[in-house]
Amino acid sequence: MGVAIVTGAGGLVGAETAKFFSRKGLVVVGIDNDMRSWFFGADASTRWSWVELQRTVPFYTHVEADIRDQAAIETVFCRYGANISIVIHAAAQPSHDWAAREPIVDFAVNASGTLNLLDATRRHCPDAVFIFCSTNKVYGDTPNRLPLEERETRFELQAAHCFATHGIDETMSIDGSMHSLFGVSKAAADLLVQEYGRYFGLRTACFRGGCLTGPGHSGAQLHGFLSYLVKCAVTGEPYTVFGHKAKQVRDNVHSFDLVQAFWQFFQNPRCGEVYNIGGGREANCSVIEAISIVEHLTGRAMNWAYRDEARAGDHIWWISDVRRFQRHYPDWRLTYDLRRTMAEIHDSCRERTGRQRRGGAR
């Protein structure tokens, strides 16, 4: 059996990937050291998730290692060598605000950690596929210069613009914008992944995600928009909206649909590819629209407040144009709409919260 290396294995995307690739018959080696709990606190810990993977996923091996540790990564790749069929790199420091507080750590995790994995792939398993979970933040705040118009519950792109019908495509420049330090570290990693594809001929792809979401997300205030919003609605914790009149728009892709895209690429890989990936026009919402949906799910008003100061570099409107990926992989399509995704997050959050209150496992 081939081996799939999955970094960030306890996270939303990593855990979904580990389960899916195991079902497809691969041996899965997960790398995760629960650094998310250090970033965002104990409530954001992913340890519960990879403990669950160890318990339920056949042929799953967990390695508690830091991707910044070149020797630890070398040990993993030496052990499995040419048996490695695919590397799915989902580990990251994912927050704008956290990166501004600890820029050296942020860059080391996001950029240097990615370089460690790429070079280990090049030396030990050059025929393996390498998939990187990038982000739409590599475009910086360029989307905020689009001609937006304010509507009752959201900002929307003017109908005459070329991105209006399908969303933002990969032709948008990453230059001449403010990215946030997080956006810079992810852009550096994104370029490395492209370059190892183009220069060394590795079969690499950057998936520039909008909001990646699903019931496996350990949402926190600094990261995990829908997950954290639903968590606050279920528990009654206060939720704060930062800027843009709560009308900023995000597209949202369920982690299951994202992993289906990874599988499609794995079946027919290319070198140095870049894809915008997200819910597109099929699954998007403003913050205030998301609050309305979750209030319907919980049956009560949400405890939320508004602060006029927006986060630096935050997008006012982002909807991904996924047509480039669909042209390359026409069998891929979204299976989750927004309401189904939010309902699943809501049900999972209620169940997990109930277990915590009873003193059980996360």
N, C-alpha and C positions, 0 to 999 in steps of 0.2 A: 504494500500500500504506500502511496505517496504521503508526504508529510506537509502539513500546512502550519506555518509559523504565524501566530496571531499576537500582535502586541496590543496592549491595553485590553487584555482578554476579559477582564471583569467589567469593562465599560459597556455602554449601550451597543455600539457597533461590534466591538470585539466579541462579546458574548453571543450575539446573534450570529456572527460569522462562525464562531467555534461550533455551535450547534448545527448550523446548516452544512458546513463542510464535513463534519463528522457523519451526518446522515448520508452524505454523498460518498462515503467510504474512505476518507482520508484520516490518517492519524493527525491529531491536532496537538500542537505544542503551544500553550498559552504563556505569554510573558506579561506579568503585571506585578507591581510592588505596592499597589494601593496608594500611589502618590496623590491621587485625587483627594483623599482624606486630609492630606497635608495642605493641599491647595485651598480646600473649601470647608474643612471641618468634618467631624465624625459622621454627621448626617449624610454627607456625600460619599462616604466610603463605598468602594466596590468590592470589598473583601467578601461580603455575603454572596456576591454574584459568582466569583470564581470558586468559592467553596461549593456552590451549587453545581457548577460545571464539573468539578471533580467527582461529585456524587452521582451525576446523572448522565454524563456524556461518555459513551464508550471510547476507549483508546485516547482519552484526554490526559495529557501530562502538563502539570503546571510548574513554571519556573518563576520564582519570586526574585526578579532581577530588575535593575534600573537600566533603561536603554542608553543612558549616558555612560555606563560602565562598559568600555570597549572589551575588556577581558571577559566579562560575563557573557556578552553577546558572542564573542569569539568561541567560547566554550560550547554554547548551544549550537552554533553553525558547524563547528568541528564534529560534534557528536552525530549530526544527521546528514551533513554533507550533501552529496548529489541526490539523496533521497528527498530533499526538499523540493516540492513541486510549486509552491506558492508561498509568498510572504505578504500578509495583509497587515499593514502598519496603521493601527488605529490609536496608538498611545500618543498623548499630547498634553501640554498645558493649554487649555482652551479659552482662557478669559482675557479680554482687553484689560480690565481693571487690575487683575492680579499681575499681569505682565508689567504694567507700569510700576508696580511696587517692587518687583524682583526681576528686572530685565535680563540679568545675566543667567539666572536659573531658567527663565522662559526660553531664551535663545539656545541654551545648552540642551534642554529637553527637546524642543521642536526642531531645531536645525542640526545640532551635533548628533543627537540621538538618531535622526534620520540618516545622516551620513554613515554612522556606525553600521546600521542595518544594510544600507545600500552596498557598502564596500564588502561587508561579509557575504552578501549575496553574490557580488561579482567574483569573489575569490573562491567560494565554496560550492555555489550552485548557480552558475551563470545561465543555465537554461530555465531557471525558475521564473515564474511571473511575480512581479512586484507591484502591489497596489497600495497607493498612499491616500489616506483620508485627508485631503486638503480642505480648503474653506473658501467661501466667496469673499472673505476678508482680504484675500490677496489683491483684490481690486481697490482696496482702500475706500475712501469716501467718494470716489468717482460717480457711483450711482446717485449720489445726492445732488449732482448737477443735472440730472435728467429733468425734463419739463413736467413737473408733478402738479397736480391740481387737488385741492382739498375737497373731500366729499363728507357726507354726514358721519360715516363711521371709519373712514380710511383715507389715506392719500392714494392717488391712482395716477398712472402715467397717461399723458395726453394721447388720445386715440390715434393721432397722425404719426406718432413716433414709430420707428421701425421695430422697437422692442415691445410695443404695446400688446400685440396679439399673442406672442408666445413667451415673452420674457427676455431676460438678458442673456446674450450668447457669449462665446469665448473670444469674440473680437474686441471686447472692451479692454482698454489698456490698463495695465497694472502700474503705469508710471504717472508722475505728476499728481499724486494724491497723498492724503494723510491716511496711513494704514492702521495706526495703533502699533505698539511694539509687538503685540501678539500677531498682527497681520504681517509684520515684517519677518518675524521668525518663521511663520508658516510659508510666506512667499519664498524665503531662502530655501526651505525644505522642498517646496514645490519645484523650484528651478533645479535643485540637485536631482530630483527624481526624473525630471525631463532629460537632464544632461546625461545621466547614467544610461538612459534609453538611447539617446541620439549618439553619444560619443562612444560608449562601450557596447552598444547593441543589446542592452538588457530589455526585456519585455516589461515596460513600466507604464503605469497610468496614474494620473492625478485626478481624483474625483473631488471637484470643488463644490462642496455641499452648502446648501442653505441651512435651514434648521433640520438637523437629524433628530428624530424623536422616536418614542415608543415606550412600552411599559417597563423595559429594563433600564431606563435612565435613572441615575441617582442625581436628580436635579438640585441645583443650588442657586442662590440669588445671582451669583456671578456667571453662571453657565447652566443652560438647559431650560430654555424659554417655556415651552409647553409643559414639560415635566414639573418644573418648579411652580408654575402657575396653578396646575391642577393640584399639586401637593398642598399649596396654601389654601385652596378652595376646600379641600377635603378636611384639613386639620383645623381651619379657622385662623391660621397664622396670617399676619398682615403681609400684603403684597404691595410692592412699590413699583410704579411705572415711571420711567425716566424719560421725560421729554416728548416732543412731537405730538402733544395732545392725545397720547395713547392711540394714535392713528397710524403708527408705523406698521408696515406690512412685511410679513415673512411668508415664504413658502415652506412647507413642512413635509418631509419624506419619512415614512415609517422605516425603521431599521431593516425590517424584513424585505421591503422593496429595494433598499440600497444593496443588501447582500445578494439579491437576485442579479443586480447589475454587475457585482463583482464576479459572480459565477459565469455570466455571459462573457465577460472579458477573458476570464480564465480559459474558457473553451476555445477562444479564437483570439489570442493576444496580439497586440501591436507594440511598437516601440515608441516611447516618449510621448504618449498621448495625454491630452487634457480634456476633461469633460465637466461642464457645469451639470450638477445633478441636484434634484430637489423635487418638491411637489408640483412645481410649475403652475400653470393656470388651473390645474385640477384640484390642488390642495394648498390653499393659502388663506391667510387671515391677517387682520390688524390685531393689535393687542386688545382693543376694546371689543372687537368681535369675538376673540377667544374667551374673554371674560363672560360675555353673554352666553356662549355655548356651555361653559363649565357651570355657570349658575343654573342653567336648565338641567344639567346632569345631576347636580347636588340638590336642587330644589330649594336653594336659599341664596340670598345675596352674598357676594364675596366681600371680604374685608380688604379693600385696597385703597391706596392713596396715590397721589400724583405729585411728582417733583418736576418742575419746569426745566431743570438742567439736564440736557441729554448727555449720554455717554460720548466721549470723544471718538470720532470715527464711525459712530454707529450708523447703520443704513436706515434711511427713511422708508425706502421701498426696495424690496428685493423679491423678484420672481425669476426662477431659473428657466432658461430655454434648454430643454433636454433633447432637442431634435437631433443634435449632432450624434449623441450616443445612440439614439434610436435609429439613425441612418446606418450606423456601423453594426448595431445589434437589434434588428427589427423584431426579435421575439420578446424583447423586454418591454414591460408596461407596468404602470402603477396599479396595484390591487387595493390600496387603502385610500379612501378619501379622508378629509379632515375630521369629520364627525365620528367616523368609525375609529380613527386613531385616538381621538380624545376620549372616547368612551372606553377604549381598552386601557389607556393610561389611568383613567378614573377608577376603573374596577380594580386594577392592580394596586393602585395607591391605597384604596380602601382596605384591601386584603392585607397589604404589608403593614399599614398603620394599625390594624386590628391585632396583628401578631405582636407588634411592638408593645401595645398596651397590655396584652396578656402576658408579656414577659418572654415571648418566644423568639425564634430566629427572625432576622430581617428577611 
